[in-house]
Amino acid sequence: MRGNVLLVTIDQLSAEVLDGPLGAFVPTPNLDRLAAGGARFDFHHTVTVPCGPARASLLTGLYAMNHRAIRNGTPLARHHATVATEARKAGYEPLLMGYSDIAPDPEGRDPEDPDLHIYEGVAPGFRELVEMRMETGREWPAHLRARGHAVDPGDPAPVPAIYRPVAPPGRPPRPSDPAIYAACDSDTAYLTDRSLAALDIRRGAPWFAHLAYIRPHPPLVAPAPWNRLVDPARLPAPEMGRPDHPLVRAWFSAPSNAGLFWGFDGDCAALAPETVAELRAVYLGLVAEVDHHLGRVLDWLDATGQAGRTLVIVTADHGEMLGAKGMWGKIVPFGPALRVPLFVRAPGMAAGLRVAAPTESVDLAPTILDWIGRAPPPAMDGVSLLPLLSGGGVPAGWREGTLTEIDFGHPTRPTPIQTALGLEPDAAGAAIWRDARWSYVHFAGPVAPMLFDRAADPQEARDLGSDPAHASVREALLGRILGRMMQRRDRRLTHLSFGA
């Protein structure tokens, strides 16, 4: 019998939460269980941010420069294959439990088509089996309404009232106060319940499921007991060293994170240290909640005999700054936002592996296709990770670093960064190269590059981008970026030659 595929994404989970100073404070026994039974990738990066572009790359195997769905709401052109469209050619019906944040190609659609008015669309090839969308979702709010909660799914506030914590009488809500819903009714619990029911009825035949958890994506609020699982007073403070660079100053030029928690105005610089600690604790509680429910899925695989024939991949679309450098979110070129966890477990492959080789989110689609016996389309930029799972080491010629692209602009609503730097939309972008030692950020517009020597400066706080002594390093790393981009330009048809 052909094998099953389980692709799990955990939204906004930074790898540094699991293996950095905060890792000792958040219990993740089920991620640890996956690592013990398979492979953990220590130098894995998303190739773009935020959610929509990151998922477009993950599901198409394409760099942002090739799929060009470069911001939430930017359409993904219909000619791009996805892991789901290709898996259908192998007889699978890819099921989406959660969301993929893919805006559709408008060609051939009427302007009134409702799919053209949201960015939380379904990636081509998937069947949306369990709908779980952050902004336009209806199924989970309907579940809460049936449980007796007053829910307005059209609430236009930056943080809808559904995410308002319940405070004791006499004081305003705080982020660590419990959510209005019980733990058994949370979005994480609901998605897991529905997904397990959908998979259980299908266990007699091979299946392909993409299980996409929203948490720990803001708004940061958690049901009891997860809201106070972690004591804020015990947590180390985030590192606050940040480079003196125009991009950083532009980032702080205007509030930009109003959706972080209920009642927040978006001004990250004004957050008090005790609030920062509280938010970090709630975030860790949400991570622990997702891990708990992931354990239910792994238990189901074991109990039903599916584990021995299922490829399991658990990753994140992008990371989260979590207060580092005073920043929150992911649209920044620093490590906590770009390095994401990756766990892979496959039948018959080595267990307990720690993989240090540079890997990228574009590698997951080719890996899945390789495992189900389909060759990835020539256009895909990623490579299969299966050779790294054998325990035989890193294949010759493996990449030396990772490439990430970020777009800071918007075509109709200039962003604070775009405005502060005086950049047109097409100039408001950056490419980031990260290898074992260096982080190099090159900007599309007239903005000085950034360079960090992580061997001496692991927190990326001392910018060497204008240091004459490092000019040769910058030149070499820019060459790496340019070489990668030249090699990986759209190759759908370039390997064909007719009549010559």
N, C-alpha and C positions, 0 to 999 in steps of 0.2 A: 504493500500500500504506500502511496505517496505520503510525504510528511506534511505536517501542519506548520503554519507560520504565525507567530505571535509577535507583533511589533508594538511595543509600549513606549509612548512618549510622556514624559513628566514635564509639564510646562514650567519654564523659568527656574530650573534646578541647576545651580552652579556646582561643578565638580569640587570646587574649593570648600563647599559646605561639608562634603563627605570626607575629604582627606586633609583639610586644613585645620586650623585651631578650633573651629566649631564642631568638628567631627566627633569629638569626645562627648558632646552634649546632646546629640540627637541619635536615638536608637533606630538603626536600619537593619534589623536581623535578616530581612528577606533580600535586600540588596547584597548583604554579606553572603547569604545562602547561594545566590546566583553566582557571585564571584568564586565561591568555593567549588561550585559544580561546573564552572565554565571559565570565562576569561574576563578580566577587567582591564580596560584600556586607560592608561594613565596620561596620555598626551593626545586627547581627542578634542577637536574643536568644531564648532559650527562654522559654516562658510559664509554666513550672513545673519543679520538680525533685522527687525524683530520677528514676531511670530509668523506672519504670513510668508515673508521671504524665506525665513529659515525652514519652514515646512515645505515650501515649494522646492527648495534645494534638496531637502532630505528625501522627498518623494519622487523627484525627477532625476536625482543623481547629477544635477547640473549646478555649476557655479552661477551666481547671480548675474554675472556678465553675459551668460548665455540664455538663461530663462527670462531675465529682465523683469520679473515680478518683484521689484526692488523695495516695495513698501507695502504695508497693509492697505489693501484696496486696489493695488495695481494688478491688472488682469494677467493671468498666465495664458499665453498664446496656445491655441488648441492643438497645434502641431507637435507640441512636446509630449513625448511618452512619459508615463509615470510607472512606478513599480506595479501599480494596480492594473493599468492597461496591458502591461507585459505579462503579468501573472494570469490574466484571463486567457492568454494564448496557451497557457499550460493547463487550462481546465479549472482554474480556481475562480471563485467569486469573492473578491476581496471585500470584507465587511469593515465598515467604519463605525466604531463605538466611541463617540466623542466628536471631535471636530478636526478639520484640516486647514481652515483659514485660507482657502484658495478662492480668489475672485475670478469669475469665468471670463473667457474671451467674449467680448461683446459682438463680434462679427456674426451677422445673421440673426441677432436678437433684437426685438423691439425695445426702444428705450424705456418702456413701461414694465418690462420684464422684472419682477421683484428680485431676481437673483443679481441684477445689476445695481441694486441699491444697498447691498451689504458686502462685506469682505469675508464673512465667515462661511464661504461656500464649500462645496464638497469637491475634493480633488478628482479629476477624471479617472474612471475605472472603478471607483469605490461605490458600494451601496451603503448609504447612510442608514444603519440599522438602529442605533441608539443616538438620538440627537442630544448633544450637549454643547451648546454654544454660549459664550460669555455674554454677548450683548443682545443677540436676537433669539436666544433659546426660549423654548416654550414648554418642553416636556418636564424638566425638573421644576420650574416654577409651578406648573400644574400639579405636580406631585406634592409640593409644599402646600398649595392651596387646599388640596384634598385632605391634608393633615391638619387643616384648621388655621393656617397662617394667612394673613391678609397680604396678598402679593399683587403687585402691579408690574407685569412684565414689560410695560412700556415706559417705566420710570426713566426720565431723561437725565437725571442727575449723574455727575461724574462717578459717584458711588451710589447705586440704588439702595433704597431702604432695606431691601432684602439682606444687605450686608452690614446693617447697623447693629453693633453689639448691644447686648442687653445689660444696662448698668443698674447697680443697686439704687434704690430711691435716694434722691438728694444730690446726685452728682452726674455730670455728663458722662457718656460712654468713653471707655478707653479701649485701645486695640485688643488688649488681653481679656476683656470681658467676653463672655460666651456669645456665640451666634444665636439668632432667634430659633434656629432649628437644632434638633438633637443630632448626635453623632450618627445615628442610624439613618437619618434623612439628609445627610450632607450631600453635596454634589459628588464627592468622591465615593461615598457609600452607594448612592443611587446608581452611578455609572457602573460600579462593580456588580451590583445586584442584577441590573438589566443585562450586562454583558455575559455574566455567568449563565443566566437563564438561556440567552440566545445561543451560546456555544454548546450548552449541554444537550440541546435538542439536535445538534449537528455533529455530535461526536462519532457518529457511525461512518463518516466520510471525511476526506481531507478538507481542512478549512484554512482560511487566511484571514486573520483579524488584526486590525490596527486599533489598539486601545489607547485613547488619548486623554490623559488626565489633565484637568485644568490647573489643579493645585500643584505647587504652592504659589501660583500666579496671584498677584493682588486682585481685588482688595484683601488686605491681610486681616482676616477674621476667621476664627476657628470655633467649632462646637466643643463643648466640654466632653471629655477631659483634655482634648488636644490643645485647647487655648492656654492652659497653664501647665502643660507637661514639662516645659523647660523653664527654669528659674532665671529671669533676666539678670538678677544680681550676680549670678555665677558666670555669666558669659564674658569673654574678653571683648574689649571695645574694638570696633573696626579700625584698621590702620588708616591714618588720615593723611599720610604723605602724598602729595599730588604735584605733578609737574606744573611749572609756570609756563603755560602755553596758551595761545589764543583759543584753541578749541575748548580747553577747560574753562577759561574765563567766559566763553560764549555759552557753555552748558549752564553756567550759574547765572546767566544774564536775565533769566525770567523763570518763573515757576513752570514746572513741566511734568509733575507727577501727582496730579490731583487725584488720580485713581488709586493711590497707594493704600489708603485706609479711609474709613468713613469720617467725614468732617475735615479732611486735610485740604489745605489750599494749594498744595503743590510745591511750596517753598522748602526744598530739602535743606537749604542752608540754615533755616530757622529751627530745625528739629532739636529739641533738648536731648542731652545724652541719655536720660532715663527713658525717653520715648523711643530713641534709637534701639536701646537694649530690649525694650518691650516688643518692638516690631520684629527684631531679629529672633526673639524667643517664639513669637507666634508663627513666624515663617518656619522655624525648625519643627514646631508642633505639627504644622501642615505637612512637612516632609515625612514626619513619622506616621501621620495618618495615611498618606499614600502608600508608604512602605507596608503598613498593616494590611491594607486592602490588596496590594500586590501579592502579599503572602496568601491571601484567600485564593487568588488565581493560581498560584503555584501549587497550593494544596489540591485544588481541583484537578490540575494536570496529573498530579501523583495519584490521586484517588481513582481517577478514571482510566489510568493506564496510558494517558496521552503524552506524558513527559518524555517517554522514550522515543517518540517520533515527532517532536515539536522543536523547531528552531525558535528560541526565545531571544529577543533583542530588547533591551531596556536602555533608553537614552533620554535626552532632553532636547528641545528645539534650540534653546539658548540658555545663558546663565542669568545671573542677577548680581549687581554690585553690592547690595545688602549693606549700604552705608559706607563701604570702603571709599576713601577719598571724599567722603561727604556725599557720594552719589548713590542713587537708587535707579533700578531699571537695567536696561540692556543695550541701549543705543549709544554705546561708548566703545572705544577701542582697547579696553583693558581686560586683563586675564579673567577676573571673576565673571564678566559678561560673556566671554567667548569660549572658555574651556568648559566642556560639559561632560557628564559621566557617560560611559558606555559599558554595558555588560552584555556578553553574548554567551549563550549556552546552546550547544548543538549535540545531538546524539552521536556517540562514537568519537567525539573529539576530546582533546586533552582538558583536564580539569585543574583549577587552581592557578591558571596562567595570569601573570602580570605582564601586559604588553606596553612597552615604552615607545615603540615606533610611532611616528606621527601619523595620525589617522584623522579623517574628516567626515562630516555628516553626509557628504555626497557618496561615501563608500557603502552606505547601508542598502540602497536600492540594488547596486550590482551584487552585493553579498547575498541578498535574498534571492535574486534571480539565479545566481550561481547555485545556490542550495536546492532550488526546485528544478534545476536542469535547463534553465533558459539562459542563453547568451544575452548580456545586456546590449541594448542598441549602441551603435558606434558613437552616438552623440554624448552618452553619459560620461561625465568627467571623473567619477569615482572609480575605484577598483575594488574587487572582491577582497574581503578580509579573511576568507576561509583559509588561505595559506598560512596566516598568522595563528590560526587556531589548532594547528597540528602539533605544536610544541617543538617544531623544527627550527625555530628562529625566524629572522626577518629575511625575506627573499632578496636576492641581489637586485640593485637598482631601485629599491624602495625610496619614496620621497624623503627629502631631508627636512622639510618643514611644512607648515600649514598656511593656507591662504584664506583670509576672511575679507569680505567686502561689506561696507556699510554705506547706506545712503542717508544723509542728514537733512535732505531737502524735501520739498513738497511742491507740486506744480501749480497749485492754486492758493494754498494757505502757507506762506513762508514760515518756516520754523524759527524758534529763537536762535538756534545756531546759524541758520542761513542768514537771518537778519543781522545778527551781531557781526558776522564775518563778511557781510556784503556779497554773498554768493548767489548766483543764479542756480536754479534747480540742478541742471546738469553738471555744475561744478561743485556741488555740495556732497561729495563722496570721498571715501578713503579706502585704501587697500592695506591690509595688515599682514605682515609676514611674521610667523613665530617659529623658531626652531629651538634646539636644546638650550641655547644661550641667549639669543637676541629676540627682541620685539621691535619691529620697525613699522611705522605708520606713514604711508605716503598719501597725500591729499590730491584730489583732482584739480582743485582750484589753487589760487595763489596763497597757500598757507604753508608755513614751514613744516618739514617732516618732524616726526618724533622718533627717538631711538632710545631703547632701554637695554642695559646689560644686566639681565636677570641673575647672572652669577654673582654680581656684586650688589644688585639692587632688585631683589625678588619682588618687591611691591610696586615696581614701575613708578617710582617717585622722582628719579633724577633724569631729566630729559637730556640726552646727548645729541639731539637732532641738529643743533647748530654748533657743536663742538668741532673745531678744525681737526683735532687729533683723531676724530672718528670718521673723517670724510671717506676714507677707503672702505670702512665697514658699511656705511650708508650706500655707497655706490654698489658694493657687492650684493647687498640685500635688495636694493632696487632692481638689480639685474635678475635676482631670483624671482621677484614678482613679475617682471616683464617677461621673463622666459616662460613662467607657468602660464601666463595669460596668452602668450603667442602659441604655445603648444596646445592649449585647451580651447581655443576659439571654436565656435560651432562647427562640428565635424559630421553633421548628418549625411552630407553628400560628398565631402571632400575626398573620400577614399574611392570614389567611383570615377571612371573615365570612359566616355563613349566616343568612338570614332577617331581615337588618336592613340 
